[in-house]
Amino acid sequence: MARDEWDPRKLPDLTGRRYLVTGSNAGLGFFACLQLAEAGAHVIMSARNPSRLSRARAAILAQVPDADLETLALDTSNLGSVRAAAATVRGRVGLHGVLLNAGIVHPPKTREVTLDGHELVIATNALGHYALAGALLPALAAALGRMVWLGSVSTMLFPWDPVDPELVNDYTPWRAYVQSKVATSALGFEADRRLRAASVPVASIVAHPGYSLGGRTRRIAGVSAPSRRKRFIGGLQAPISQSKERGAWAPIRALVDPDAEGGQFWGPARTYTGAPTLGKPSPVTTDPDVGARMWHYAEHATRTEWPYLKGKKLRLR
Ligand SMILES: NC(=O)c1ccc[n+]([C@@H]2O[C@H](COP(=O)([O-])OP(=O)(O)OC[C@H]3O[C@@H](n4cnc5c(N)ncnc54)[C@H](OP(=O)(O)O)[C@@H]3O)[C@@H](O)[C@H]2O)c1
């Protein structure tokens, strides 16, 4: 499909294709699942909270009664949960794509540490997804699939600390968010370089949703209920913001457009809003030295090496 013909409201038929989305119960993740389900895909909705996940599933079925949905418990801040979820998915037939979406967008005021001993925001947004994508690589390779990482414009606007990714010394909520998104994006681009070098038939793509606000998002019972205050604030920011439904457009295009390729960066046409299009990532996220450093950090922090990248034979099912 030619790029300018892409209609985010009318995706290609995805019947017979299988996708996993993290953070499916709210925000972009919910709308990504809805859009995939509308196109006929089998969607594995995952989330850390079973009740919120079940409400989100019901909300999709209310709009798409024949949606092909499955639910999966997955807390990206917990490496045990990530491994258990990946084991459940891995044992089945191939996976066409994973949307590494879950994230803390409003980090805690003071530094918190996960059960695995890592700073909470980078663990949730980056490390859990690194471990998940690696564990799902065999299933993705079996379907010539792709993985999409959620980047952010914040990586273009704010500095980050290359030496102290977990902000042991100088934590602020916003710095923690930027650290996590530089790490996520750099891992996404580094994964593409490593997968290509090892001839693994899986594409790694980075996408961002611009500036997508709950206050600009429609009400959906059990999933999205923006308060009057949120709506007011959303209204004030209308020229530079969009709904989370539209925010899902670029990640979804990266996930399902047959023309999308590994190493690309997709986002809204007007940076914060608009139709999904190819964008220009911030230089720090594509810097191979930063990518290698982040990869080394993620390997050690998660005690996980991705299969196939070190000469292990790739066996496609
Ligand atoms: N919205 C934007 O403008 C924007 C801009 C740039 C990048 N992004 C990125 O886009 C992604 C989604 O953002 P959003 O705006 O949709 O945020 P959101 O509305 O706050 O939704 C975040 C989702 O992530 C889930 N989540 C949080 N911690 C989790 C964990 N430990 N395990 C599993 N799921 C977890 C949440 O589940 P719970 O309900 O259980 O918390 C929720 O489903 C994030 O990666 C964010 O960094 C967003």
The ligand as a Tripos MOL2 file, in Angstrom:
@<TRIPOS>MOLECULE
LIG
   48    52     1     0     0
SMALL
NO_CHARGES

@<TRIPOS>ATOM
      1 N1          0.1530    9.7070   25.7440 N.am      1 LIG1
      2 C1          1.2020   10.3180   25.1880 C.2       1 LIG1
      3 O1          1.1290   11.4820   24.7710 O.2       1 LIG1
      4 C2          2.4940    9.5610   25.0290 C.ar      1 LIG1
      5 C3          3.5770   10.2450   24.4550 C.ar      1 LIG1
      6 C4          4.7640    9.5560   24.2260 C.ar      1 LIG1
      7 C5          4.8660    8.2220   24.5600 C.ar      1 LIG1
      8 N2          3.7900    7.5980   25.1410 N.ar      1 LIG1
      9 C6          3.9540    6.1900   25.4940 C.3       1 LIG1
     10 O2          2.8330    5.4410   25.0860 O.3       1 LIG1
     11 C7          2.6160    4.3490   25.9840 C.3       1 LIG1
     12 C8          1.1750    4.3580   26.4520 C.3       1 LIG1
     13 O3          0.8950    5.6140   27.0310 O.3       1 LIG1
     14 P1         -0.5950    6.0530   27.3960 P.3       1 LIG1
     15 O4         -0.6850    7.5020   27.1650 O.co2     1 LIG1
     16 O5         -1.5510    5.1520   26.7750 O.co2     1 LIG1
     17 O6         -0.5650    5.8180   28.9930 O.3       1 LIG1
     18 P2         -1.7570    5.3670   29.9550 P.3       1 LIG1
     19 O7         -3.0540    5.8300   29.4520 O.co2     1 LIG1
     20 O8         -1.3150    5.7890   31.3270 O.co2     1 LIG1
     21 O9         -1.7330    3.7830   29.8520 O.3       1 LIG1
     22 C9         -0.6010    3.1030   30.2930 C.3       1 LIG1
     23 C10        -0.8660    1.6210   30.1930 C.3       1 LIG1
     24 O10         0.3230    0.9460   30.6530 O.3       1 LIG1
     25 C11        -0.0720    0.0630   31.6850 C.3       1 LIG1
     26 N3          0.9830   -0.2040   32.6420 N.ar      1 LIG1
     27 C12         1.6200    0.6470   33.4900 C.ar      1 LIG1
     28 N4          2.4940   -0.0380   34.2500 N.ar      1 LIG1
     29 C13         2.4050   -1.3440   33.8660 C.ar      1 LIG1
     30 C14         3.0480   -2.5310   34.2800 C.ar      1 LIG1
     31 N5          3.9630   -2.5510   35.2570 N.pl3     1 LIG1
     32 N6          2.7320   -3.6920   33.6650 N.ar      1 LIG1
     33 C15         1.8110   -3.7150   32.6810 C.ar      1 LIG1
     34 N7          1.1310   -2.6290   32.2620 N.ar      1 LIG1
     35 C16         1.4490   -1.4530   32.8640 C.ar      1 LIG1
     36 C17        -1.2540    0.7120   32.3530 C.3       1 LIG1
     37 O11        -1.9540   -0.2300   33.1220 O.3       1 LIG1
     38 P3         -2.5730    0.1450   34.5620 P.3       1 LIG1
     39 O12        -3.9500    0.6610   34.2980 O.co2     1 LIG1
     40 O13        -2.5470   -1.1520   35.2870 O.co2     1 LIG1
     41 O14        -1.6790    1.1820   35.1740 O.co2     1 LIG1
     42 C18        -2.0110    1.1690   31.1140 C.3       1 LIG1
     43 O15        -2.6800    0.1030   30.5340 O.3       1 LIG1
     44 C19         3.6330    4.5250   27.0970 C.3       1 LIG1
     45 O16         4.7380    3.6940   26.8400 O.3       1 LIG1
     46 C20         4.0320    5.9830   26.9880 C.3       1 LIG1
     47 O17         5.3400    6.2420   27.4710 O.3       1 LIG1
     48 C21         2.6130    8.2370   25.3910 C.ar      1 LIG1
@<TRIPOS>BOND
     1     1     2 1
     2     2     3 2
     3     2     4 1
     4     4     5 ar
     5     4    48 ar
     6     5     6 ar
     7     6     7 ar
     8     7     8 ar
     9     8     9 1
    10     8    48 ar
    11     9    10 1
    12     9    46 1
    13    10    11 1
    14    11    12 1
    15    11    44 1
    16    12    13 1
    17    13    14 1
    18    14    15 2
    19    14    16 1
    20    14    17 1
    21    17    18 1
    22    18    19 2
    23    18    20 1
    24    18    21 1
    25    21    22 1
    26    22    23 1
    27    23    24 1
    28    23    42 1
    29    24    25 1
    30    25    26 1
    31    25    36 1
    32    26    27 ar
    33    26    35 ar
    34    27    28 ar
    35    28    29 ar
    36    29    30 ar
    37    29    35 ar
    38    30    31 1
    39    30    32 ar
    40    32    33 ar
    41    33    34 ar
    42    34    35 ar
    43    36    37 1
    44    36    42 1
    45    37    38 1
    46    38    39 2
    47    38    40 1
    48    38    41 1
    49    42    43 1
    50    44    45 1
    51    44    46 1
    52    46    47 1
@<TRIPOS>SUBSTRUCTURE
     1 LIG1         1 GROUP 0 **** ****
